[in-house]
Amino acid sequence: MGYVSSRPALRVRKSGAVLVAAGIALVGALPVAGQSWALAPILLIPLAVLIWTYRAGTDVYPDELRVRALFGGSRVPWSRISELAPDTRGRVSALLDNGNVIRLTGVTQGNLPLVLAAGGQRVGSDTAATDQ
């Protein structure tokens, strides 16, 4: 694999509205969790959503995609991607050359052209996504 820049050409994340909603849920859970120690774990749910929303997403580099989740992530070179396809809800998944499918967090049918452009890929190429 070639040189990978430390800064992605494009960062795709979930909507900021989810981040705000998780923050509001965390603040709203404080009075309930403050009633007793048995209710304190209630705070973990909005906190996990808050962290996941901030961290999870897809970073686009000229030679690879990095899909990040709450814990861990994966790196996929463009040369291994056979196809990028949206599902019925508009979320995009990558079909790899070995048959595996990876859902690209934050990538939707609407922002797919931006992802392809940032990665230097052409739409409708017959070969895998290696046209650079």
Residue pairs with C-beta under 8 A, 6 or more apart in sequence:
1 63
1 64
1 77
2 63
4 61
4 63
4 64
5 61
5 62
8 59
8 60
8 61
8 66
8 118
9 60
9 61
9 62
9 118
9 119
10 59
10 60
10 114
10 115
10 118
10 119
11 57
11 58
11 59
11 60
12 57
12 58
12 59
12 60
12 104
12 105
12 106
12 107
12 111
12 114
12 115
13 53
13 54
13 56
13 57
13 106
14 53
14 56
14 57
14 105
14 106
18 49
18 53
19 50
19 53
19 54
22 46
22 49
22 50
22 53
23 46
23 50
25 45
25 46
25 49
26 43
26 46
26 47
26 50
28 46
29 42
29 43
29 45
29 46
30 43
32 39
32 42
33 39
33 40
33 41
33 42
33 43
48 70
51 70
52 69
52 70
55 68
55 69
55 70
56 68
56 69
56 70
56 105
56 106
57 67
57 68
57 105
57 106
58 65
58 66
58 67
58 68
58 104
58 105
58 106
58 107
58 115
59 65
59 66
59 68
60 115
60 118
60 119
61 119
62 119
62 120
62 132
63 77
63 78
63 132
64 75
64 76
64 77
64 78
65 75
65 76
65 78
65 81
65 94
65 104
65 115
65 119
66 73
66 74
66 75
66 76
67 73
67 74
67 76
67 102
67 103
67 104
67 105
68 105
69 105
74 102
76 94
76 96
76 102
78 119
78 121
78 128
78 129
78 130
78 132
79 128
79 129
79 130
80 96
80 97
80 98
80 128
81 94
81 95
81 96
81 97
81 128
81 129
82 95
82 96
82 97
82 128
82 129
83 94
83 95
84 92
84 93
84 94
84 95
84 104
84 112
84 115
84 116
84 129
85 92
85 93
85 95
86 92
86 93
86 108
86 109
86 112
87 93
90 108
90 109
90 110
91 103
91 104
91 107
91 108
91 109
92 103
92 104
92 107
92 108
92 109
92 112
92 115
93 101
93 102
93 103
93 104
94 101
94 102
94 103
94 104
95 101
96 102
97 128
104 115
107 115
113 123
116 122
116 123
116 129
119 129
120 131
120 132
121 129
121 131
121 132
122 131
125 131
